[in-house]
Amino acid sequence: MSNIVIRKAHKQDFDTVVRLTCELQDYLRRFDRRYKSGRAFRPTARKNVRKNFSSRHSRILVVEHSGRVVGFCLGQVRKGFDVYLHDYIGFLYDAYLEPGFRKQGLMGQMLRQQFAWMQKRKVRYVELYVDPLNPVGMGAWVKYGFRPLMIRMRKDLKK
C-alpha cells in the first residue's frame, strides 16, 4: 500500500490517538461487556494519551495513510518487577489499526520501530497485557513472538 508513513506522533495527532484508543476500547467490549464503552472511556483516554505525549519514557507511533492517521502504538520503558533480573522493561500499552489497514504488515513495522527505540534504552524484554477473550489479539501477539509470562486472574465476589 503506497502513501503509508509510520512516524512518531505529533501534538496535532492527539485527538486522533484518543479516538483510536476509544475504538480499541469498543473493540474489546465486543468480547467482554465489563469494558467501558469507548464513549465512557474517553475522559480516561484523553488523560492517558496526554500523559504519554509528555513523558520521555513513552513513545507513540502512528500509521499515516495519505495524510490521515489510521493506527497507533504506545510503547513505554518502565521499571520491571523486583522479582526479575532486569530492572527495566519495554511495555506495549495500546496498539490499534483501523480494520481496513490490518493484515498488511503495518503493526509489525510499528513494533520493529518501538523495539528499536526500547533497545536503545537498554531494554531486553517487552511485555504487554492482552485479554484472553480476544482471539485476534492473542493470535497476533503470539505471531509477534510474545509468550505468556504470568496469568492475572479475577474472581467476581458477587457470584
C-alpha positions as CSV (number, residue, x, y, z in Angstrom):
1,M,0.0,0.0,0.0
2,S,1.5,3.3,-1.0
3,N,1.3,6.6,0.8
4,I,1.9,4.9,4.2
5,V,4.2,6.6,6.7
6,I,5.0,5.3,10.2
7,R,6.2,8.2,12.4
8,K,6.3,9.5,15.9
9,A,3.0,11.1,16.9
10,H,2.8,14.9,16.8
11,K,0.7,17.1,19.1
12,Q,-1.8,17.6,16.3
13,D,-2.4,13.8,16.4
14,F,-3.7,14.0,20.0
15,D,-7.4,13.9,19.2
16,T,-7.0,11.1,16.6
17,V,-5.0,8.9,19.0
18,V,-7.7,9.4,21.6
19,R,-10.4,8.5,19.0
20,L,-8.4,5.3,18.1
21,T,-8.0,4.4,21.7
22,C,-11.7,4.6,22.2
23,E,-12.2,2.5,19.1
24,L,-9.9,-0.1,20.6
25,Q,-12.0,0.1,23.8
26,D,-15.2,-0.6,21.8
27,Y,-13.5,-3.5,20.0
28,L,-12.5,-5.0,23.4
29,R,-16.1,-4.5,24.7
30,R,-17.3,-6.9,22.0
31,F,-15.5,-9.7,23.8
32,D,-16.3,-8.7,27.4
33,R,-19.1,-6.3,28.4
34,R,-17.2,-5.4,31.6
35,Y,-15.1,-3.0,29.5
36,K,-16.4,0.6,29.4
37,S,-17.6,1.8,26.0
38,G,-15.3,4.0,24.1
39,R,-17.5,6.9,24.8
40,A,-17.4,6.3,28.6
41,F,-13.7,5.7,28.5
42,R,-12.9,8.9,26.5
43,P,-12.0,11.1,29.5
44,T,-9.6,8.5,30.8
45,A,-8.2,8.0,27.2
46,R,-7.6,11.8,27.0
47,K,-5.8,11.8,30.3
48,N,-3.6,8.8,29.4
49,V,-2.7,10.0,26.0
50,R,-1.9,13.5,27.3
51,K,0.4,11.9,30.0
52,N,2.2,9.7,27.4
53,F,2.6,12.5,24.9
54,S,4.6,14.5,27.5
55,S,6.6,11.6,29.0
56,R,10.2,10.9,27.9
57,H,9.6,7.3,28.9
58,S,6.8,6.9,26.4
59,R,6.7,6.9,22.6
60,I,3.5,7.0,20.5
61,L,3.9,5.9,16.9
62,V,1.2,6.5,14.3
63,V,0.5,5.0,10.9
64,E,-0.5,7.7,8.4
65,H,-2.1,6.9,5.1
66,S,-2.4,9.8,2.6
67,G,-2.2,12.3,5.5
68,R,-4.7,10.6,7.7
69,V,-3.7,8.7,10.9
70,V,-5.2,5.2,10.8
71,G,-3.4,3.4,13.7
72,F,-1.1,3.9,16.6
73,C,1.1,2.0,19.0
74,L,2.0,3.3,22.5
75,G,5.3,2.0,23.9
76,Q,6.9,2.7,27.3
77,V,10.0,2.0,29.2
78,R,9.2,1.2,32.8
79,K,10.5,-0.3,35.9
80,G,10.2,-4.0,35.9
81,F,9.0,-6.2,38.8
82,D,11.6,-6.6,41.5
83,V,11.5,-10.4,41.3
84,Y,13.0,-10.4,37.8
85,L,16.7,-9.9,36.9
86,H,16.2,-6.9,34.6
87,D,15.5,-3.5,36.1
88,Y,13.6,-2.0,33.1
89,I,11.2,-3.5,30.6
90,G,9.6,-2.3,27.5
91,F,5.8,-2.2,27.7
92,L,3.3,-2.0,24.9
93,Y,0.4,-0.2,26.3
94,D,-2.0,0.0,23.4
95,A,-1.8,-0.8,19.7
96,Y,-4.6,-0.4,17.2
97,L,-5.2,-0.2,13.4
98,E,-8.4,0.6,11.7
99,P,-9.9,-2.5,10.2
100,G,-9.1,-1.6,6.6
101,F,-5.4,-1.4,7.4
102,R,-4.9,-4.7,9.1
103,K,-3.1,-7.8,7.7
104,Q,-0.7,-5.6,5.7
105,G,2.3,-5.7,7.9
106,L,1.8,-2.3,9.4
107,M,1.6,-3.4,13.0
108,G,4.8,-5.4,12.5
109,Q,6.5,-2.3,11.2
110,M,5.4,-0.2,14.1
111,L,6.5,-2.9,16.5
112,R,10.0,-3.0,15.0
113,Q,10.4,0.7,15.4
114,Q,9.2,0.5,19.0
115,F,11.5,-2.3,19.8
116,A,14.5,-0.4,18.3
117,W,13.6,2.6,20.5
118,M,13.4,0.4,23.5
119,Q,16.7,-1.4,22.7
120,K,18.5,2.0,22.6
121,R,17.3,2.4,26.2
122,K,18.9,-0.9,27.2
123,V,15.6,-2.8,27.3
124,R,15.9,-6.6,26.8
125,Y,12.3,-7.7,27.4
126,V,9.0,-6.3,26.2
127,E,5.7,-7.1,27.9
128,L,2.0,-6.3,27.3
129,Y,-1.4,-7.2,28.5
130,V,-3.9,-9.0,26.2
131,D,-7.4,-10.1,27.0
132,P,-7.6,-13.9,26.6
133,L,-11.2,-13.4,25.4
134,N,-9.8,-11.5,22.4
135,P,-8.7,-14.3,20.0
136,V,-7.4,-11.9,17.3
137,G,-5.2,-10.1,19.8
138,M,-4.0,-13.3,21.4
139,G,-3.1,-14.7,18.0
140,A,-1.4,-11.5,16.8
141,W,0.8,-11.1,19.9
142,V,1.9,-14.8,19.7
143,K,2.7,-14.2,16.0
144,Y,5.0,-11.3,17.0
145,G,6.8,-13.6,19.4
146,F,5.1,-12.9,22.8
147,R,4.6,-15.7,25.2
148,P,2.6,-15.8,28.5
149,L,4.7,-14.7,31.5
150,M,2.1,-14.5,34.3
151,I,-1.6,-15.0,34.3
152,R,-3.7,-12.4,36.0
153,M,-6.9,-13.9,37.4
154,R,-10.1,-12.4,38.7
155,K,-12.9,-13.6,40.9
156,D,-16.3,-12.0,41.0
157,L,-17.3,-11.8,44.7
158,K,-21.0,-11.2,43.8
159,K,-21.3,-14.7,42.3
